[in-house]
Amino acid sequence: MEYQVLGRTGLKISSYTLGTGNFGEWGNTNVEECIRIVDAALEKGVNIIDTADVYSAGRSEEIVGQALKGRRDQIVLATKVGNPMGKGLHERGNSRLWIKRAVENSLRRLGTDYIDLYQIHRPDPDTDLEETLDVLTDLVREGKIRYFGSSTFQAWQMTEAQWISDRRNLLRFSSEQPPYSIINRGIELDVLEAARKYEQGILIWSPMSGGLLSGRYTQGQKAPEGSRAEKFKGNMLGKVVDPTREENQIKFELIKQLQLIANDAGLALNHMAMAFTQAHSAVTSTIIGPRTLEQLHDSLHASTIKLTPDTLDAIDAIVPPGKTIDDLERGWIPNWLAADKRRRI
């Protein structure tokens, strides 16, 4: 396992992050097995765990807290805030009111008195970014969090945040967590360069494009029972990997061509896909989200793989740098694309 410094924090984190979105009802309800996954990841050198309050309605954080009893200081613990946690009007978003409540709830579920990296899960169009940065700065000074970051922000939003922090003498976002994969390269256009400019670490999610690059799905056929497409059928998480969705057919065609490149390199496609995310110099760590021990070990196998320039060039010829094939893989729909924002009435 290799380690890199997260932005300019001084934190040295492993090149692979254990994501726990599959801990709990969203994936694996067997707490003992989830704890074994944590054990195995730490044994392999992983030293950062990423979760979120919204994962399985808080259950993921609770399981992570159980797994870290007696060894909390061994890892960098990251969680997120902002997505809806209930039906209440103020049980979501990036306001001072909600973040102050949400961080206490996360600390309780995680069984800790501090969070190493507290991340804003999505931009919030209803909350001034200055308010969000102000409350996050307060939480650092209170000792409840050590650093804070963003997730799925656009490059201009990352830049605005840096300018606000500079103007108001507030602490800065230390990291950004965007989606990135071999068939979803949109962040190469500007997000990764903005992160480099402002010395933000990059923790990327969905390196397998939701599972399409795992080989689990077959073009045009019904999704396997228990798969992400079947479990989240009807919402964005399911649609992005639905093998019967018309918009996904072009991705299957590209995957066939990528498989040939992997064969020529002597690699499994999923290992090539994981290694690809680590080939970009702006990426600090790749988040893997195993549901089982087998999936963990398979994903971490890619940590020993370095893609050659010839292989990377061949990939570029199939999916050009900066190309996004499916807009759903961007992770969110900008509110400014709504009709009332686009049309003068």
N, C-alpha and C positions, 0 to 999 in steps of 0.2 A: 504494500500500500504506500502510495506517495502522499505527501502533505504540502499544502500551499497556504500562504497567508491570506486571510479573508480581507480583501481591500487593504486599508491601512490600519486595521485594528490591532495587529500583532497576534491575533488568534491563528494558530496553525491547525487547519482542519484537513481531514482525509479527503482524497480525491473522489470518494464515493460517500454519500450521506444515506443513512437509513431513514427512509420515509415510512411513516406509520399510518397512512391513509387506509390501509387494509386491516388495521387492528380494530376489532369490534364488529358491529353489525354490517358495516360496509364490506367486510371481507372475511376475517377469521375471528370467530367468537370464542375460540379455545384460548383462554388466558395463558395457560401453561405453555402452549406452543408459541404464542407471541413472545413470551419471556425467553424461550429458547432461541428464537430468532434474534432477539437483542443480544443474548449471550454469545451466539455464534458471530454476529457482526463485530462485536467488540474484540473477540478473539482474532478476527481477521484484520484488525487494525483500524476499523471504523471508529471515529471518535466524535461524530456529530449525529444527532438524532433530530429529525424534523417531524413535527405534528401540527395540529391546528385544533382550535376549540370546536369547530364545526364537524370534524371527522367523527362519524357515528354519534353525533350529539354530545360530544365530550368524553365518550367512552375510550377513544384512542388515548387521550391525555391521561386518563385514569390508569390504563394498562401500562403506559410508559412510566408513570410514577411508581407503580408496583415493581416494574422491572429494574428500576434504578435505585431501589432502596439499598443503602449501604455503600453505594458507589457513585453517588450523584456527581461528585467532583471529578470523576474520570472522563466525563464527556461534555461536549458543548450541546446544550439543550436549546432547541429552537421551536417556537410555536407561532401561531398566527391568530389574528383577530380581524373582524370586519364582516364576515358572512353571517347571514341570519342564524340566531340561536334560539329563536322563539317567534311567536306571533306578535309580540309587542312592538310598537312603533320604535322604541328605543333599545331593542335587543339586537342591534345590527349597526353597521356603519363605522365611521371613523371619528365620531364626535368625542369630545372630552368626557361627556356624561357616560357614554357606553364603554369607552376604552378603560376608564377608571374602574368600572364594575367588572368588565370582562377579564382584566388582568388578575383581579382577586380570585375570580372563579377558576382561571387557569392555574394559578399558584396552588389553590386548594386541591384541584384534581391531580396535578403533577406531584403533590406532596413535597414541595420545595418552597424556599423563601425568596428565590430569585430565578429569573429566566435569562439565559445568556444572550439569545437573539430573539427579539419580539418583532414580528413582521406584520405589516399591513397587507391583508389578504388580497384586496382589490382596491382600486381607486374609488372614492366615494364622491359623486357629483354634488351631493347635498351638503358637504362639509368643506369649509375652507382648509386647504392644506396647511396653512399656518397654524390653525387650531390643533390639527393632528400632531404636527411637529412639536408644538408647545407642550402638549400633554406627555408625549413620549420623552421629551427632555426632562420633564418633571419626574417621570418614573425612573429614569436613570439616576437622577440626583437623590431620589428616595431609596435607591438601592434595590428596587424591585426588578429591574431589568438592567443588563450590562450594555447592550447595544440594540439598535433597532434597524429594520430594513423594510423594503417594499416588495411587493409581488405583483407581477403582470402589469407594471406601469409602462406607459409609453416613454420614449426617449425624452420628449418635451416635458413630461411630468417629472421625470427624474431630474432634468435640468432646473425646472421651476423649484423643486424641493431644495436643491443645492443653493439656489439664489436666495430663497426665503431664509434658510438657515444662516447664510452669510449676512444678510441684511438685519435679521433679528437677533443675531448672536445665539442661535439655537444649535443643538447638536445635529449632526447630519445622518442621513441614511447611510449605513455601512455596507449594505448589500441590496441586491435585487434578485428576485426569484422568478424568472420567466420560463415559458415552455420552449423547448428546443429539441429537435430530433433531426435525423437524416432526411426526413421528408417534410419538415416544418422548420425552415431556416430563416424565417422572417426577421428574427432579432439581429441577424448579421448586418442588416441594413443600417441600423442606428443604435439599438439598445446596447449592444455589446461595446460599441465605440463610446457611447455616453458613459457607460460604466468604467471604461478604461480612463476616460478624461477625468472623471470625478473620483477615481480610485475606489470604486465600489466592487465588492466581491460579487461573484455570480454563482448562484445555486440553481441549476436548471432542473425543471421537472418535466415529466412525460418524455423521457428519452426514447421510449419505445412507441411513441405516438399512440398512447392509450392501450397498447398491446397488439396493434396491427403488425408490428415488426417482430413479434414473437413467433409467428407461424401458427398461432392458435385458431385464427379465423380463416375461412375458406371463401373465396370470392363468390357472391351470389347465393350462398347457403345460409341457413338459419344459424344464429349465434349459438355456441355451445352452452349447455345448461350450467348455470352458475358463473358464467363469464360476465365481464363488465357490461357488455352490450345487452345481455339478457337482464342483468340485475337492475340496470339503470335505464331500461327501455323507455323511450318517450322524452327523456330530458337530454341536455347537451352531453353529459358524460357518456350516455349510451349511444347517442346518434353518431358521435365522432368515430366510433369503431364498428358501427352496424354494418355487417358485410353485405346486406341487401340494399343499403342506401345508395342511391344513384351517384351522389357526389363522391362516394368513396371508391368508385370503380377505377378512376384514374390513379388513385393511390395503389391499388392492387396491381395495376399494370406496371407502375414504377417499381414496386417491390419485386416483381418478377425479374426486372433488369438488375436490380440491386443484388438479388440472390446470385446472379451469374458473377458479379464482381466479387462477392463473398467467396464463392466457389473457387475462383481464380486465386484468391488470397489465402485459401485453405482455412477459412473461418466460417463459423456458424453466422447466419445473418444477424441474429440478436446480439452476438458478441461484437460484430463489426459495427452495429448501430450504437452500442454503448461506448465503444472505443472512439467512434466518430465524435461524440460530444466532448470528449476529453482532448481532442486534437486542436481545438480552438484555444489560443493563448489567453483569451479573456475569461474563460470558464474556470471557476475555482473548484467546484464540486458538482457531481451528478447525483441527483436524488433517485434512489431505487426504492420501489414500494412492494416488496415481496409479501405474498400471502402465506407462503409456506417456506420451510427451511430449504427445500430443494430449489425453489426460485431464488432464494438469497444466494446460495452457493453458485448457481448458474450465472447470476448477474455479476457477482464479484470476480468470476473467472476473467471478465473483460479487463480487470484492473492490471493485468499483466501484458495486455496487448497494445502495441503501438502501430498505428496504420502507416504504411509507406506513402511517400509522395505520389507514386503511381496509382495506388489505391484511392487516395484522396482526389486525384485528378479525374479518375474514372467516375467517382461519385459525383463530382462537380458537373460532369458531362450529362448525367442523368437528372440530377436536381441541382440547378444552378445556385450559387451562393445568394442568400437573401430571398429565396423563393418560398412563398407560403402556398401550398397546394389547396388547403381547405381552411377557410376563414374560421370555422369552429375551433380549430386547433390553436387559435390565438389566445383562447382561455376566457375571453369576455367580449361582449358587444359594446362598443363605445356609445354612451348615451347621446352623443352629438349626431349619431346617425338616425335618431328617431325623426319621424316626419315633422313634428312641431319645431325641431331644431334646424331642419334643412329648408323649410318653406316659409316664405314671408306671407303671412295671412292678413 
